[in-house]
Amino acid sequence: PTNRALCYEAFAILHSGESKTAVFVAQKLNQASVEDADEKRATKFFADARLPEAERATLDDYKHSGWSRGHMAPAGDMPTAQAMAQSFSLANMVPQAVKHNGGTWAKTVEEATRKYAARASGDVYVITGPIFEPSIATSPGIGPGQVRVPKYLFKLVYDEDRNRAWAHWHLNDDATRGSRPISYSDLVKRTGITFLPGVRPND
């Protein structure tokens, strides 16, 4: 009942008021958008005022928590200054292990996805989100608002022209290293979510 859709210039979020994070974040990338993504990185994180106060993360939640504010739609994908600024909404963040966020996830998932989209012949759809196990309510929380810490993070990549899809699936931990992607069907089994309704991608 507290899932709310938020639209931004370069991405869209389905946000959970229970976890105070995204359920998932959707983007469309292609060669032109990746070439445009050369904006100066923003630095100002902010609580998203479009969400009810009781459902949103705040800067105080992350302060001294030991967890980084992990972008779901990466700042490095943003094609304009406005999109870059919007990507720093806390609605686009999850508590992420610090070394994982700046290391394995950034290099083997986010950069790899951008490079793929830059070579693709058409549009590439990307859906990124957290997984709470065994449930949101039993996951650890940070800060006064108890923003929930996910156990796993995923990034689904779908190449429309080639009808191919795969997903990165990472334990939210500093020790996590790069791993082989999983199939779209595996992601659906693990999450219970049909991310691409009406589409049967080749694994």
Number of C-alpha atoms within 10 A of each C-alpha: 6 14 16 15 14 17 11 12 14 20 23 19 25 20 23 21 22 19 27 27 27 26 23 22 25 20 19 17 25 21 18 13 19 19 13 13 18 16 17 13 13 15 9 10 18 16 17 19 10 10 19 10 13 10 21 23 29 21 12 13 18 21 13 10 12 11 18 19 20 21 23 28 27 20 21 19 26 26 20 17 15 14 19 25 19 23 28 25 20 23 32 30 24 27 25 26 23 16 17 22 21 14 16 19 26 18 14 15 20 20 16 13 20 22 13 17 26 19 11 17 14 16 19 25 18 21 22 24 25 28 22 19 14 10 12 19 12 11 17 14 19 19 16 11 18 16 25 24 25 26 20 16 21 24 25 22 23 22 21 16 11 14 13 16 23 21 23 23 23 22 17 23 17 15 10 15 13 15 12 10 17 16 18 24 16 13 21 13 11 10 13 9 10 13 15 14 7 7 10 12 17 13 13
